[in-house]
Amino acid sequence: MSQRTVSVRGKRFPVIRDYRLGGKVYQAIEKLSGQRPRYKVYDKHAGPDGDFRVLQIVPNSPRVREYVKVLQRVSRHNSNFPGIIDYHVTAEDVMLVVNWIPGQTLAHHLKNSKTKKGLGISVFEAIRLYHGFAHGLTQLSHRKNIVHGDLKPENLLICREPNRLVAIDFGSAWTVEQSVKREEGDGLSGAYAAPELLSGDRSVDFRSDQFSATVIYYEMLTLERPYDGIGGRAALPQFKSWRDKFIPPSKKSPYARYLNRSVWREVDHVVQTGLKLDYRERFQNRREWLDALEVIKFEISRTSRLCDENLFIVRAMRWINQLFPERKQSR
């Protein structure tokens, strides 16, 4: 028996299975990576020609249903996360239908930067992407203390118009009340996970996402992960000697010459604070974090104006010298 296919925009896709939800049929055409089941599906009801969606399946519980409703509201005004179009509750699962977001993963762009193939990420783009994504994360945590819990380059897309980082899903969406003793591979990656996620010694809050996002920021700036490549694992007892191997991004970045020293000073402050292995030493609330990012933005603007003014002065002096060339002094 031949496998069913569906034609979308002149291309045929094999249909893995049908999902009938709320009177609609979603045809799964690709199983996506992730700890929990996620499928790229075709929704023939989305517009005149249909469109792609993502179907994510999470275990049903009162808490899950509560923060799915919150996520649906938040995602309408947060361009850093996919919008929840609809969701359906069964006895065992909650099935989320979210926007399909085209784009290359951040991991793909970082690989290009490291291998010098194609266009990488400039230092200015890294700053802009991190700044915007931090705003999106703090909006997520501001409602019901929801955190993503599984941030890494493979889970982030670089999208254009506007230029931004977008998470492919809502991660583990742990709430602050939940205990988090989880093994590596259970929806997290050790180098990007905050130490408290790896050790399970406390409940998580937005500071855990702050750490993971800053590991990613460090990698965008330097093309390496902090703490000699092991990131959050540096807090584990077996990696104690790695804790003194942290090098500020200004000392590691191949793009160091493109930023003024005063800008790098503020960037280093944000990165060093966000990457503290002890969560109590990171930015303690969303306002502290966002204010520190605004200082970077201000410094870039200020130094750019100074550069423009200096360039104007140099050009003016050249113009004056051309109008009034010095006479050669006779001997």
N, C-alpha and C positions, 0 to 999 in steps of 0.2 A: 504494500500500500504506500503510495507516494505521499510525502509530507505536504501539508497545506502551506500555501504561501499567501502573502498579501502584497499588493503593489502600492508603493508610496512614492509619489513624485518620479515615476518612471523607473523605479528600482524595486525589485522583488525581495521580500524578506521571508524566511521560514517562520511559521507560527509555532511557538513552543506549546502554548496552551491559551485558552480563553478564560478571562475572569469576568463574571457577570456581577456587577455591583450597581445597585440602585437603578436598575432598568437599562444600564449601559453595558456594552461588551467591550472590554479592553483586551486586545490581542497582544500577548507577550511575544516579542521578537528577539529579545536578547537578555540573558541573565547578567546583571552587573556585579562588579566586585563589591564586597562588603560583608560584615559579620552576619547581618540579618538579610533575609531575602529581599532583593531589589531587582526589578525588571524594567527594561525599556519597553514600553507598550505603545500600540497604535490606537488612537481614539478617533474613530471615523466621525464622531459627532462634533469634533472640535473644528468648527469652520467649514467652509464649502468643500475643502479637500482633505479634511481631517488633520491631525497633528500628532506628534510624539508626546508622550507623558512618561513619568516614572511612577511605578507602583511599588511602594515599600510596605512590608508587612512586619508589624511589631506585636508582641504579646499583649493581650487584652488585660487591663486591670483598671480599677477606679482612678489611680494616679495617672496612668497613661492617658486615659480619656480626658482627664482634667487638663494636662498640659498640652495635649494635641489641640484643644480648643484655644489655649493661649497662643500656641505657635501659629495657628491659623490667623489669628488677629495680628500678631507681631509681623508675620511674613508679608502682610499686605503693604507694609510701610518700611520694609527692610530689604534693600536690594542685595545684601550679602548672603541671603538665604533663599532657597527656592520657595515659591509661593505654593501654599497648600490649596489646591483647587477644590478638593472634596475628600471626605473620609467616610469609611463604612465600618461598622462594628459587627463582628460575629461573636459567637460564644467563646472562641479561643483567641482571635486576633483582631487588631485594628489595622485596616488597610488604607494607607494614605495615597492619594493621587496628587502628585506635585508636578510643577512645570518641568519640562525637559529643557535644559540649558546647554546649548552648543558651546564648544570652546575646548581649548587644550588645557590639560592640567598644569598646575604650577610645577609639578615634578618634571614634566616634559620641558618646560622653559628652563628650569634649573639645569637639566641635563645638557641643553643646548649651550647654556652659558659655560658649563664646565668643559665641554668638548669643543667649544668655539665653533659650533655648527649652527648656522642660522642666527637669528636675533635673540639675544639674551635679555636680561633685566637690568636696566640702568639703576644707578644708585638713587636717582630722583624718583624713578618709578617704584622702587622698593619702598621708599619712604611714603609715597602717596598711597600705595596699596595697603601697607600696614596701618597707616592712619585711618583709612576708610574702614578697614575690616575691624579695627578695634572699636570703632563707633557701633558697628553692627553687633559685635559680641556683647558690648555693654547693654545694648537695647534688649538682647536676648536674656541676659541675666537679671535685668531690672524687673522683669515680670516673673514672679514665682521662683526666683533664684535658679532658673534653668541654665545649665551649662552644656556645652557641646560634648566635651569629654573625649573626642577622638580627632583632633586637628592634626593634619599632616599634609605635605604637598600633594600626595596622591588623591586627597579628598577635597582639593580646592581647584577651582577653575579660574583662569584669567579671562575675563570677559571685557568686551569693548562697548563703548557708547552707553553709559559711561565706563571708563576704565576702572575695573574693580576686581577684587577677589570674591568668589562666590563658593560657599560650601556646597558640595553635591547633595548633602542631606543634613539632617539635624543631629547626626552622631548618635551617641547613646542617650542624649537628652536627660542626663541624671539630674535630680534635684538635690538641693543642699541637705535635705533630710536623710538621703540615702547613704548607706555605707558603701565603700568602693574598693574593697579588696578584690582586685581583678588581676588575672594573669596576663602577661604579654601575649597578644594574639586575640584576647577577648575584647575586640573592638578598640585596641589602642596599640601604639607603637612606642617601644621603650625610649628611644632617643627623643621623641617629641612629647611624651607624656610627662606631666608634672611628677616630682618625687612622691607626693602624697597619694597620687593615683597608683604608683607602683608598689608602695609599701602598705597602703591601706590603713594607715594609722589615724585617719580622720575622715570626716565627710568633706566633700569638695564644694567649692564655690567658684565665683568668677576668676579668682586668682589662679586656679588650675588652668583655665583657658588662656589666661594672660601669659602664663609660662609657655604653653605650647605655641601660642601665636608668636611669642618673642623668639623661640627657637627657630621658627620659620623665617622671621625677620632677619635674624643673625645669618641664616643660610643664604637669604637673598642678597645680603650685603657683602658676605665674605666667600660664598660658595662652599662653605664648610659648616658643620654643626658645632655648637659650643662645647666646651669642656673636652677638647681634643677628640671631638666626634661622637661622644657617647651621650651628650645632652643630659636629660633628667636622670639617667642611670648613675650619674656621678654621685648622687646622694646615697646610693646603696652601699652597704658596708664593704663589699668586695671591690668597690671602685673608689675607696677613700683617697687614694693617692692622686686621683684625677681632679679632685676639687680645687687644687692650686694651679691647674693648667688653663684656667680661663684667661683668654686674651681679648681685650676690647676690640670691637669691630674696626675701629679707626686704625688699629695696628695690623689688622689682617686683610682688610678689604683691598682688592686689586683696583678699586675705584677711588682710593683715598685722596688722590690729587684733585678730584672733581668737586670736593666739598671744602668750604672754608673751615678752618680749625674750630671756630666758635660753633658751627653747626655740628661738627663731629663731637664736640664736647657734650652737647645736649643729646645727640644720638647715643653716645656711650652711656650717658646717665640712664636713659630710658631702657636700654638693653640690659645693662648691669642690674638695674632694679627688677626688671621683669623676669630675669633669669636667676634670681636668688633661690637657692635650693630650699631655704626655709620660707614657707609661704607667708610668715609673719613679717618678713623683710621686703616683700614686694609692695607694689602700690596697693593700698588697703581698701580703696573704694574707686568706683568708676570715675569720679571727678578728679582724683589725683592723677590717674592714668591719662585721661584725656587732656588735662591741663598741661602735663609734661609734653604731650604730643603737639599741643598748640605752640609751645615755646620753640620746638623745632621748626614749625611752619613759620613762625615770626622771624627766627634767625635766618632762614633761607631767604625770606622776603627782604630783610634788612641788608644782608650781605649782597644780594642781587642789585639792590638800589645803589649801594656803594660802588659795586663794580661798574654799573652803568654811568655813575657820576665820574668815576676815575677815567673811564673810556672817553667820556665827553671832554674832560680836561685835556687828555692826551691829544685828542683830535684837534681841539681848539689851539693848543700850543703849536701843533704842526702847521695849522692853517696860518697862524700869526707869523711863524718863521718863514713860511712861503711868501707872505706879503712883505715882510721886512727882513730879508736875508741879511745876515751879518756881513759887514764889509771887511774884507781882508785887511788886517792891519799892516801898514807898510813898515818895513824894517828901518 
